[in-house]
Amino acid sequence: MKALALLLMVLAWPAQAAWEWSAPLTVNLVQGAAIFPHLESANRRGVAVSGDTVGVVWEDNRSGSPQCYLATKVAAAASFQPEIRLGESDCYEPVLVALGEGRFVAAWESAGKVHARVLPGGAPITLSDGDAAQITLAAQGNTVYAAWAAQAGRFHRIVVARLALQADGLDVKTVQPVEAAMPTDEQGWPALAVAGDGSVTVAWEDRRYRHSVPMVSHSRDGRSFASPARLTDHKSGRVDGLGAGTGAMRPTLSAWGPRGIAAVWLDKRDFLSGYDVYAAFDAGNRRFGKNVRVQDSFGDNMAQWHAQIVGAADGSLVALWDDARDGTPDVWLSEWTGDAFGDDVAVPAAAGPGQQSDPLAVFDAAGSLHAVWLDRDEATVTRIRYAHARRK
């Protein structure tokens, strides 16, 4: 398998040569064999760049219970500042978006509700009235949108809130369920994106068909949403008389180009090889087109995990995920060429001995790509690692 990995690196060299990666840095200062950092969150929004400051959020159990943390680093600094806690009680699945000039909004789940705060300096506010989970964020200018899975009868349904900045705080303007009707089965893991024209797209994992299907809806103003549509063009159903369908999960969205939205998710339509990474594109007409498989043929016959799509206003678009094609998990990247995704390229510092997984990434305003991932070594210590890349 290592020989195959070497061959993959050689074949991918022309694509890899397009990016020049920095040396990796460790983000989390507190580590140990019994400390387990988590980067999982709805839409995988755990890293953001605000001005010349990069921020990373995560959850770990260093205190004996799950807590959420934020660490920041200015471009000129050689290391991340010591992390700060986001809330006071048990905390799960934090997300982060940039406001500009070194300011951020973070959100998380705690005590069965979802919360948010402006950083630095802001006080936490509670966004949900009832039970809620799996919050995510998107921002454009001084308007911030949040989406989460709110309890509605027996099941959760997706709601979207429009938030406004007020000095160092947030004001909740509207909270609107995507669908007015009560859910008939579970909805969760929402993804949000705000396009260049200000319209809002929300996607989520939906079980109304008795298996997981990513659904999507659009809004011109973030207040009222169109009837949901399937994000997948594969009409999944029973396989050999078994189950309700092959399923797909964990959609992620990103604004892309002047008005576009790109989506990536994990899809089990080829059920014998586990989940694959699939993508779809909305060029601005608020309708997603034909699905496209992301990983190349060297990623066949094995499962992909933790996929994310990352777009930029200039039209740059990359997908990241992890898989174990060389024997252990590594982080892989594929760039959209305009008509297909290119060869898979291993992120240099996120491949090799040990286990590298759970990638997060974001473009900054200058077009540099900032990536974060988990690195678990043979001594079973898990570090959160960070690197950035520029085009050559």
C-alpha positions as CSV (number, residue, x, y, z in Angstrom):
1,M,0.0,0.0,0.0
2,K,2.9,2.4,0.7
3,A,4.1,1.8,-2.9
4,L,0.7,2.8,-4.1
5,A,0.8,5.9,-1.9
6,L,4.2,6.9,-3.5
7,L,2.7,6.3,-7.0
8,L,-0.3,8.5,-6.1
9,M,2.0,11.3,-4.9
10,V,4.0,11.2,-8.2
11,L,0.8,11.2,-10.3
12,A,-0.6,14.1,-8.3
13,W,2.6,16.2,-8.4
14,P,1.4,18.6,-11.2
15,A,-1.7,19.5,-9.2
16,Q,0.2,19.6,-5.9
17,A,2.8,22.0,-7.4
18,A,0.0,24.6,-7.8
19,W,0.0,25.1,-4.0
20,E,2.9,26.1,-1.7
21,W,2.1,25.0,1.9
22,S,3.5,26.5,5.0
23,A,5.0,24.5,7.8
24,P,2.3,23.1,10.1
25,L,1.6,24.6,13.5
26,T,-0.1,23.0,16.5
27,V,-3.3,24.9,17.6
28,N,-4.2,23.2,20.9
29,L,-1.8,23.8,23.7
30,V,-3.3,21.2,26.1
31,Q,-2.7,17.6,24.9
32,G,-2.6,14.2,26.4
33,A,-3.4,10.5,25.7
34,A,-6.8,10.9,27.4
35,I,-7.7,14.3,25.8
36,F,-9.8,14.0,22.6
37,P,-10.3,17.1,20.5
38,H,-13.3,17.1,18.1
39,L,-13.7,19.2,15.0
40,E,-17.1,17.9,14.0
41,S,-19.8,20.5,13.4
42,A,-22.6,21.3,11.0
43,N,-21.2,22.5,7.7
44,R,-17.7,22.0,9.1
45,R,-17.3,25.7,10.0
46,G,-14.5,25.5,12.5
47,V,-11.9,27.8,11.0
48,A,-12.3,31.4,9.8
49,V,-10.0,34.3,8.7
50,S,-10.9,37.8,9.8
51,G,-8.5,40.5,8.4
52,D,-5.1,39.1,9.2
53,T,-6.3,36.9,12.0
54,V,-7.1,33.2,11.7
55,G,-9.4,31.6,14.3
56,V,-10.0,27.9,15.1
57,V,-12.8,26.4,17.3
58,W,-13.1,22.9,18.7
59,E,-14.4,20.8,21.6
60,D,-12.3,18.7,24.0
61,N,-12.5,17.0,27.3
62,R,-9.4,18.4,29.1
63,S,-11.5,19.5,32.1
64,G,-13.3,16.2,32.5
65,S,-16.3,17.3,30.5
66,P,-16.8,18.6,26.9
67,Q,-15.9,22.3,26.5
68,C,-15.5,24.5,23.5
69,Y,-12.4,26.6,22.8
70,L,-11.2,29.3,20.4
71,A,-7.6,29.9,19.5
72,T,-6.4,32.8,17.2
73,K,-3.2,33.7,15.4
74,V,-2.3,36.9,13.5
75,A,-0.4,36.4,10.3
76,A,2.9,37.7,11.6
77,A,2.9,35.5,14.7
78,A,4.8,32.3,14.9
79,S,2.2,30.4,17.0
80,F,-1.4,30.5,18.2
81,Q,-2.4,32.4,21.3
82,P,-3.5,30.4,24.3
83,E,-7.1,29.2,23.7
84,I,-10.1,30.7,25.5
85,R,-13.3,28.9,26.5
86,L,-16.5,29.9,24.7
87,G,-19.1,29.0,27.3
88,E,-19.4,28.1,31.0
89,S,-21.1,24.7,30.8
90,D,-20.7,21.5,28.7
91,C,-20.4,22.6,25.1
92,Y,-20.6,20.8,21.7
93,E,-19.9,21.3,18.0
94,P,-18.7,24.9,17.9
95,V,-18.6,26.9,14.6
96,L,-17.0,30.2,13.6
97,V,-17.5,32.9,11.0
98,A,-15.4,36.0,10.3
99,L,-16.8,39.6,10.6
100,G,-13.6,41.4,9.5
101,E,-10.9,43.4,11.3
102,G,-10.1,40.5,13.6
103,R,-13.7,39.9,14.8
104,F,-15.6,36.7,14.7
105,V,-19.0,35.1,15.7
106,A,-18.9,31.7,17.4
107,A,-21.8,29.5,18.0
108,W,-22.3,26.2,19.9
109,E,-24.7,23.8,21.6
110,S,-24.9,23.7,25.4
111,A,-27.6,22.6,27.9
112,G,-29.9,21.5,25.0
113,K,-30.0,25.0,23.4
114,V,-27.8,26.9,20.9
115,H,-25.8,30.0,21.7
116,A,-23.6,32.6,20.0
117,R,-21.3,35.4,20.8
118,V,-19.2,38.0,19.1
119,L,-15.4,37.8,19.7
120,P,-13.4,39.3,21.1
121,G,-15.4,40.9,23.9
122,G,-19.0,39.8,23.4
123,A,-21.2,38.1,25.9
124,P,-23.0,34.8,24.9
125,I,-26.6,34.9,24.0
126,T,-29.1,32.1,23.7
127,L,-30.6,31.8,20.2
128,S,-33.2,29.0,20.7
129,D,-36.3,29.0,22.9
130,G,-36.6,25.2,23.1
131,D,-34.4,22.2,22.6
132,A,-31.9,22.7,19.8
133,A,-28.7,21.2,18.4
134,Q,-26.2,21.3,15.5
135,I,-26.0,25.0,14.9
136,T,-24.1,26.5,11.9
137,L,-23.4,30.1,10.8
138,A,-22.9,32.1,7.6
139,A,-22.2,35.9,7.4
140,Q,-22.3,38.7,4.9
141,G,-21.4,42.2,6.0
142,N,-23.1,43.0,9.3
143,T,-25.8,40.3,8.8
144,V,-25.2,36.9,10.3
145,Y,-27.4,33.8,9.7
146,A,-27.7,30.8,11.9
147,A,-29.4,27.5,11.3
148,W,-30.0,24.7,13.7
149,A,-32.1,21.6,14.3
150,A,-35.0,22.6,16.6
151,Q,-37.3,20.2,18.5
152,A,-40.7,20.3,16.9
153,G,-43.0,17.6,18.3
154,R,-41.4,14.1,18.0
155,F,-38.7,15.2,15.6
156,H,-36.2,18.0,14.9
157,R,-36.7,20.4,12.0
158,I,-34.4,23.1,10.5
159,V,-34.8,26.7,11.4
160,V,-32.9,29.7,10.2
161,A,-32.3,32.9,12.2
162,R,-31.2,36.3,11.0
163,L,-28.9,38.1,13.4
164,A,-27.7,41.7,13.4
165,L,-24.5,43.1,14.9
166,Q,-24.9,45.6,17.7
167,A,-21.6,46.9,19.0
168,D,-20.1,43.8,20.6
169,G,-23.3,41.9,20.7
170,L,-25.9,40.2,18.5
171,D,-29.6,40.9,18.1
172,V,-32.0,38.2,16.9
173,K,-34.1,39.7,14.1
174,T,-36.1,36.7,12.9
175,V,-36.3,32.9,13.5
176,Q,-38.1,31.0,10.8
177,P,-38.5,27.3,10.2
178,V,-37.6,26.3,6.6
179,E,-40.9,24.4,6.4
180,A,-44.0,25.5,8.3
181,A,-45.4,22.0,8.5
182,M,-44.3,19.8,11.4
183,P,-41.6,17.3,10.4
184,T,-42.6,13.7,9.7
185,D,-39.1,12.4,10.6
186,E,-35.7,13.7,11.7
187,Q,-34.0,16.7,10.1
188,G,-30.5,17.7,11.2
189,W,-26.9,18.8,10.3
190,P,-27.8,22.0,8.5
191,A,-25.4,23.8,6.2
192,L,-25.7,27.5,5.3
193,A,-24.3,29.8,2.6
194,V,-25.0,33.4,1.6
195,A,-24.4,34.0,-2.1
196,G,-22.9,37.2,-3.5
197,D,-26.4,38.5,-4.3
198,G,-27.4,38.2,-0.6
199,S,-29.7,35.1,-1.1
200,V,-29.5,32.4,1.5
201,T,-29.2,28.6,0.8
202,V,-29.8,26.0,3.5
203,A,-29.2,22.2,3.1
204,W,-29.7,19.5,5.7
205,E,-29.8,15.8,6.3
206,D,-33.4,14.6,6.1
207,R,-35.1,11.3,6.8
208,R,-38.6,11.9,5.4
209,Y,-37.9,9.1,2.9
210,R,-37.0,6.8,5.8
211,H,-33.3,7.0,4.9
212,S,-30.9,10.0,4.9
213,V,-31.3,12.3,1.9
214,P,-29.8,15.8,1.7
215,M,-32.5,18.4,1.1
216,V,-32.0,22.0,0.0
217,S,-34.0,25.3,0.1
218,H,-33.4,28.9,-1.0
219,S,-34.5,32.3,0.3
220,R,-34.0,35.7,-1.3
221,D,-34.0,37.4,2.0
222,G,-33.4,34.8,4.7
223,R,-37.0,35.1,5.9
224,S,-39.2,32.8,3.8
225,F,-37.9,29.7,2.1
226,A,-38.9,27.8,-1.1
227,S,-40.2,24.3,-0.9
228,P,-37.3,21.9,-0.2
229,A,-35.8,19.9,-3.1
230,R,-33.5,16.9,-3.1
231,L,-29.9,17.8,-3.4
232,T,-29.1,14.4,-4.8
233,D,-30.1,13.4,-8.3
234,H,-29.9,9.7,-7.4
235,K,-33.4,8.4,-6.6
236,S,-32.2,6.1,-3.9
237,G,-34.3,3.1,-2.8
238,R,-34.2,-0.4,-1.5
239,V,-31.1,-2.4,-2.5
240,D,-31.7,-6.1,-3.2
241,G,-34.9,-5.8,-1.1
242,L,-33.0,-4.5,1.9
243,G,-33.3,-1.2,3.8
244,A,-35.2,1.9,2.8
245,G,-32.4,3.3,0.6
246,T,-28.6,3.8,0.2
247,G,-28.6,7.2,1.8
248,A,-26.4,10.3,1.9
249,M,-25.3,12.6,4.7
250,R,-23.5,15.6,6.1
251,P,-24.0,18.2,3.4
252,T,-21.7,21.2,3.3
253,L,-22.3,24.4,1.4
254,S,-20.0,27.3,0.3
255,A,-20.6,30.6,-1.6
256,W,-18.7,30.4,-4.9
257,G,-18.0,33.1,-7.5
258,P,-20.2,36.1,-7.9
259,R,-23.6,34.4,-7.2
260,G,-23.0,30.7,-7.0
261,I,-23.3,28.1,-4.3
262,A,-21.4,24.8,-4.3
263,A,-22.4,21.7,-2.3
264,V,-20.5,18.6,-1.2
265,W,-21.8,15.6,0.8
266,L,-21.1,11.9,1.6
267,D,-23.1,9.6,-0.6
268,K,-23.5,5.8,-0.4
269,R,-25.1,5.2,-3.9
270,D,-22.2,2.9,-4.5
271,F,-23.0,1.0,-1.3
272,L,-20.3,-1.7,-1.7
273,S,-17.5,0.8,-1.2
274,G,-19.0,2.9,1.5
275,Y,-19.5,6.7,1.3
276,D,-18.1,8.6,-1.6
277,V,-17.8,12.4,-2.0
278,Y,-20.3,14.0,-4.3
279,A,-20.8,17.6,-5.4
280,A,-23.5,19.8,-7.1
281,F,-23.5,23.4,-8.3
282,D,-25.9,26.3,-8.3
283,A,-24.5,28.9,-10.7
284,G,-27.0,31.5,-9.5
285,N,-30.4,30.3,-10.7
286,R,-31.1,28.8,-7.3
287,R,-31.2,25.3,-8.6
288,F,-28.6,22.6,-8.2
289,G,-27.6,20.7,-11.3
290,K,-26.2,17.2,-12.0
291,N,-24.3,15.5,-9.2
292,V,-20.5,15.0,-9.8
293,R,-18.3,12.5,-8.0
294,V,-15.3,14.3,-6.4
295,Q,-12.6,11.8,-5.5
296,D,-10.6,10.2,-8.3
297,S,-10.4,6.5,-9.2
298,F,-7.6,5.9,-6.7
299,G,-10.2,6.6,-3.9
300,D,-12.5,3.9,-5.2
301,N,-13.4,0.8,-3.1
302,M,-12.9,2.6,0.2
303,A,-15.0,5.0,2.3
304,Q,-14.4,8.8,2.4
305,W,-15.2,10.8,5.5
306,H,-15.5,14.4,6.7
307,A,-16.0,16.1,3.3
308,Q,-16.1,19.9,3.0
309,I,-16.5,22.2,0.0
310,V,-14.6,25.6,0.1
311,G,-15.3,28.3,-2.4
312,A,-14.1,31.9,-3.0
313,A,-15.5,35.0,-4.7
314,D,-12.9,34.7,-7.5
315,G,-14.3,31.2,-8.5
316,S,-11.7,29.1,-6.7
317,L,-13.3,25.9,-5.4
318,V,-11.7,22.9,-3.6
319,A,-13.1,19.9,-1.7
320,L,-11.3,18.2,1.2
321,W,-11.9,15.0,3.0
322,D,-10.0,12.1,4.6
323,D,-9.6,8.5,3.5
324,A,-7.3,5.6,4.1
325,R,-6.2,4.7,0.6
326,D,-2.6,4.4,1.7
327,G,-3.4,2.3,4.8
328,T,-4.0,5.1,7.4
329,P,-6.3,8.2,7.2
330,D,-4.8,11.1,5.3
331,V,-6.3,14.5,4.2
332,W,-7.0,14.8,0.5
333,L,-7.8,17.8,-1.6
334,S,-9.3,18.1,-5.1
335,E,-9.7,21.3,-7.0
336,W,-12.6,22.1,-9.4
337,T,-11.2,22.7,-12.9
338,G,-14.3,24.1,-14.5
339,D,-15.7,20.8,-15.8
340,A,-14.5,18.2,-13.3
341,F,-12.6,17.8,-10.1
342,G,-8.8,17.3,-10.7
343,D,-6.5,14.6,-9.3
344,D,-6.7,14.0,-5.6
345,V,-3.7,15.6,-3.8
346,A,-2.6,14.8,-0.3
347,V,-2.1,17.9,1.9
348,P,1.6,17.5,2.6
349,A,1.6,18.0,6.4
350,A,-1.6,16.0,6.8
351,A,-0.4,12.7,5.2
352,G,2.0,10.0,6.2
353,P,2.5,8.1,9.5
354,G,-0.2,8.3,12.1
355,Q,-3.8,9.3,11.4
356,Q,-4.7,12.7,9.8
357,S,-8.4,13.3,9.6
358,D,-11.4,15.7,10.0
359,P,-10.2,18.6,7.7
360,L,-11.6,22.1,7.9
361,A,-10.7,24.8,5.5
362,V,-11.5,28.4,4.3
363,F,-10.1,30.8,1.7
364,D,-9.1,34.3,2.9
365,A,-9.7,37.5,0.9
366,A,-6.3,37.2,-0.8
367,G,-7.0,33.6,-2.1
368,S,-4.8,31.7,0.4
369,L,-6.3,28.5,1.7
370,H,-6.2,27.9,5.4
371,A,-6.6,24.2,6.6
372,V,-7.0,22.6,10.0
373,W,-7.1,18.9,10.8
374,L,-6.7,16.3,13.6
375,D,-3.3,14.6,13.8
376,R,-3.1,11.5,16.0
377,D,0.3,10.0,16.4
378,E,1.5,6.5,17.4
379,A,1.6,7.6,21.1
380,T,-2.1,8.2,20.8
381,V,-1.8,12.0,21.4
382,T,-4.1,14.1,19.2
383,R,-3.1,17.5,18.0
384,I,-5.1,20.1,16.1
385,R,-2.8,21.1,13.2
386,Y,-2.9,24.2,11.0
387,A,-1.3,25.2,7.7
388,H,-2.0,27.6,4.9
389,A,-1.3,27.4,1.2
390,R,-0.7,29.9,-1.6
391,R,-0.8,29.4,-5.3
392,K,2.6,29.3,-6.9
